[in-house]
Amino acid sequence: MNSVAIIGGGITGLTAAFRLKQRGVRVTVFEAGPRVGGVIQSVCSDGYLAEFGPNSILETSPRISELIRDLKLESRRMYSDPRAEKRFIVRGGKPVLVPGSPLDFLTADLFSWRAKAHLMAEPFISRSGADEEESLEQFVLRRLGREFLDYAINPFVAGVYAGDPARLSVKHAFPKLHALEQKYGSLIRGQFLGARARKKSGEVSKQSAKKISFDGGLQVLIDALANELAGNVQLQSPVQELEQTESGWRVHASGTAETFDAVLLAAPAHKLASFKISSHNPISLASFGDIKYPPVTSVVFGFRRSDVEHSLDGFGVLVPEVEKLNILGAIFSSSLFPHRAPKDHVTVTVYLGGSRSPELVNADRSTIRRLALKDLAKLLGTKGEPTFEHYTTFRQAIPQYEIGYGRYKSMMDEIETQSPGLYFAGHYRDGISLSDSIVSGDGAASRIAGFVEKGSAQESLIV
Ligand SMILES: Cc1cc2nc3c(=O)[nH]c(=O)nc-3n(C[C@H](O)[C@H](O)[C@H](O)COP(=O)(O)OP(=O)(O)OC[C@H]3O[C@@H](n4cnc5c(N)ncnc54)[C@H](O)[C@@H]3O)c2cc1C
């Protein structure tokens, strides 16, 4: 029977392992920690259902609904409350509604008339050269102007990447944006014209994709995958060394070693950087250590409803850097998925740190609490003591696809071609979101299944 080792039991590794097991491949997931799920962790406590890591999945690809269907989780899937579609961005120290449609944009308070006029001119701005690699900041300044950068892109990037638009590569961090310009010559034109192509492929744009979770939070997805993989997961088994042999890949974990036909590397890039790999073609992943992963602290606060002035009628609020607040943004978690806080209570999840304030990773809890509550009081009119609070620090949270990231992607493509049986997937390869990670794990499983099934077909011909 074909055998595959999956290194890393986050959503990427678990998805790949489940898909391979379905195809009759013997899989072993090596997970360094005491639990699977990676950064996903939903916890029920004191009447709250809190997400300590990610909050929701964007249903951008049919592969996500297929995974949910195959895990028999359709009846447990929850779509975010339609009333939580509204988003706010801070301007002048206050949350201001983000326009939801082109018509709303014209009357919105968030942007000046100058910024609106700049946006209208976007279809007439020529595209950049296909080979030029621009930062997101350069791209936005060229096409949309400074105000759009400061009050739309900067807070959006803080919310998604916890990153810096001046360093992120538009081509690698926002490949669809880059492709719209290259293909249609304009983002606005591309939004309309690209809709037909997306419909044909079954893909949904991130702006219009539905946000999903489950009745017990994202943990339900992890538990279902772990259940399907019972007996295939080795916890507290950090892998540090791989060795290519005549018959496959020898995986060294916690003092033991076993040979597999193929290996999928689904641990974070900063962990892979220290892997010792001996192979027929020399491989070093040391340069992965240069990929930046800024820290993020998430704080889940519960409040009495009567202690919050803001109606919390939306997804959340994002903070532009120019507003000089402490937090990157806040999600109105109990509005997004109702019934996650006790009666007459609400939940707000706050994020701090990122590329903007990486030093906060070393701040003590009382400092983080003070900074977060100060901003919430200013933005949402919170008062009194929170009724629930939980702090999680991700010391290396999200990989930054900065200018030059293409060299890591090319390196992975090259290794997969030149060292048969070694594969890469996850947030450092195919995009940083949960939906990207699921699609990445699913895609890796198809590539690996093709490889191992071809190997066993050749073996049976020889026999
Ligand atoms: C605070 C935060 C909020 C987020 N919010 C959202 C959101 O709301 N929506 C969204 O779409 N995305 C969100 N993301 C991004 C998304 O959650 C991640 O990109 C995604 O979960 C990555 O999954 P993964 O399996 O690739 O990696 P991970 O979840 O990092 O899993 C990797 C696993 O590998 C294990 N490992 C590490 N080293 C080794 C080793 N040597 N041997 C074996 N195992 C090893 C780790 O212990 C871990 O379990 C968020 C991320 C963070 C940090």
Ligand as a Chemical Component Dictionary entry (heavy atoms), coordinates in Angstrom:
data_LIG
# 
_chem_comp.id                   LIG 
_chem_comp.type                 NON-POLYMER 
_chem_comp.pdbx_formal_charge   0 
_chem_comp.three_letter_code    LIG 
# 
loop_
_chem_comp_atom.comp_id 
_chem_comp_atom.atom_id 
_chem_comp_atom.alt_atom_id 
_chem_comp_atom.type_symbol 
_chem_comp_atom.charge 
_chem_comp_atom.model_Cartn_x 
_chem_comp_atom.model_Cartn_y 
_chem_comp_atom.model_Cartn_z 
_chem_comp_atom.pdbx_ordinal 
LIG C1  C1  C 0 -4.701  35.299 14.462 1  
LIG C2  C2  C 0 -5.058  34.764 13.101 2  
LIG C3  C3  C 0 -6.330  35.009 12.597 3  
LIG C4  C4  C 0 -6.668  34.521 11.324 4  
LIG N1  N1  N 0 -7.952  34.731 10.865 5  
LIG C5  C5  C 0 -8.331  34.171 9.691  6  
LIG C6  C6  C 0 -9.700  34.202 9.294  7  
LIG O1  O1  O 0 -10.595 34.664 10.021 8  
LIG N2  N2  N 0 -10.017 33.656 8.070  9  
LIG C7  C7  C 0 -9.070  33.095 7.263  10 
LIG O2  O2  O 0 -9.413  32.651 6.156  11 
LIG N3  N3  N 0 -7.775  32.987 7.641  12 
LIG C8  C8  C 0 -7.383  33.495 8.849  13 
LIG N4  N4  N 0 -6.089  33.359 9.272  14 
LIG C9  C9  C 0 -5.123  32.617 8.420  15 
LIG C10 C10 C 0 -5.333  31.089 8.507  16 
LIG O3  O3  O 0 -5.853  30.740 9.749  17 
LIG C11 C11 C 0 -4.038  30.309 8.298  18 
LIG O4  O4  O 0 -3.343  30.765 7.194  19 
LIG C12 C12 C 0 -4.283  28.813 8.125  20 
LIG O5  O5  O 0 -4.964  28.319 9.234  21 
LIG C13 C13 C 0 -2.958  28.110 7.901  22 
LIG O6  O6  O 0 -3.115  26.709 8.023  23 
LIG P1  P1  P 0 -1.864  25.756 7.871  24 
LIG O7  O7  O 0 -2.328  24.378 8.093  25 
LIG O8  O8  O 0 -1.195  26.032 6.562  26 
LIG O9  O9  O 0 -0.832  26.219 9.014  27 
LIG P2  P2  P 0 -0.936  26.138 10.600 28 
LIG O10 O10 O 0 -2.307  26.355 11.081 29 
LIG O11 O11 O 0 0.141   27.043 11.111 30 
LIG O12 O12 O 0 -0.547  24.624 10.930 31 
LIG C14 C14 C 0 0.768   24.135 10.803 32 
LIG C15 C15 C 0 0.960   22.993 11.788 33 
LIG O13 O13 O 0 2.301   22.476 11.643 34 
LIG C16 C16 C 0 2.762   22.103 12.923 35 
LIG N5  N5  N 0 4.239   22.010 12.914 36 
LIG C17 C17 C 0 5.135   23.025 13.000 37 
LIG N6  N6  N 0 6.397   22.526 12.954 38 
LIG C18 C18 C 0 6.301   21.179 12.814 39 
LIG C19 C19 C 0 7.249   20.113 12.705 40 
LIG N7  N7  N 0 8.580   20.348 12.715 41 
LIG N8  N8  N 0 6.788   18.831 12.613 42 
LIG C20 C20 C 0 5.455   18.569 12.622 43 
LIG N9  N9  N 0 4.514   19.555 12.732 44 
LIG C21 C21 C 0 4.929   20.836 12.793 45 
LIG C22 C22 C 0 2.221   23.194 13.833 46 
LIG O14 O14 O 0 2.223   22.777 15.190 47 
LIG C23 C23 C 0 0.815   23.394 13.259 48 
LIG O15 O15 O 0 -0.139  22.571 13.875 49 
LIG C24 C24 C 0 -5.710  33.814 10.547 50 
LIG C25 C25 C 0 -4.424  33.564 11.054 51 
LIG C26 C26 C 0 -4.097  34.022 12.326 52 
LIG C27 C27 C 0 -2.729  33.714 12.878 53 
# 
loop_
_chem_comp_bond.comp_id 
_chem_comp_bond.atom_id_1 
_chem_comp_bond.atom_id_2 
_chem_comp_bond.value_order 
_chem_comp_bond.pdbx_ordinal 
LIG C1  C2  SING 1  
LIG C2  C3  SING 2  
LIG C2  C26 DOUB 3  
LIG C3  C4  DOUB 4  
LIG C4  N1  SING 5  
LIG C4  C24 SING 6  
LIG N1  C5  DOUB 7  
LIG C5  C6  SING 8  
LIG C5  C8  SING 9  
LIG C6  O1  DOUB 10 
LIG C6  N2  SING 11 
LIG N2  C7  SING 12 
LIG C7  O2  DOUB 13 
LIG C7  N3  SING 14 
LIG N3  C8  DOUB 15 
LIG C8  N4  SING 16 
LIG N4  C9  SING 17 
LIG N4  C24 SING 18 
LIG C9  C10 SING 19 
LIG C10 O3  SING 20 
LIG C10 C11 SING 21 
LIG C11 O4  SING 22 
LIG C11 C12 SING 23 
LIG C12 O5  SING 24 
LIG C12 C13 SING 25 
LIG C13 O6  SING 26 
LIG O6  P1  SING 27 
LIG P1  O7  DOUB 28 
LIG P1  O8  SING 29 
LIG P1  O9  SING 30 
LIG O9  P2  SING 31 
LIG P2  O10 DOUB 32 
LIG P2  O11 SING 33 
LIG P2  O12 SING 34 
LIG O12 C14 SING 35 
LIG C14 C15 SING 36 
LIG C15 O13 SING 37 
LIG C15 C23 SING 38 
LIG O13 C16 SING 39 
LIG C16 N5  SING 40 
LIG C16 C22 SING 41 
LIG N5  C17 SING 42 
LIG N5  C21 SING 43 
LIG C17 N6  DOUB 44 
LIG N6  C18 SING 45 
LIG C18 C19 SING 46 
LIG C18 C21 DOUB 47 
LIG C19 N7  SING 48 
LIG C19 N8  DOUB 49 
LIG N8  C20 SING 50 
LIG C20 N9  DOUB 51 
LIG N9  C21 SING 52 
LIG C22 O14 SING 53 
LIG C22 C23 SING 54 
LIG C23 O15 SING 55 
LIG C24 C25 DOUB 56 
LIG C25 C26 SING 57 
LIG C26 C27 SING 58 
# 
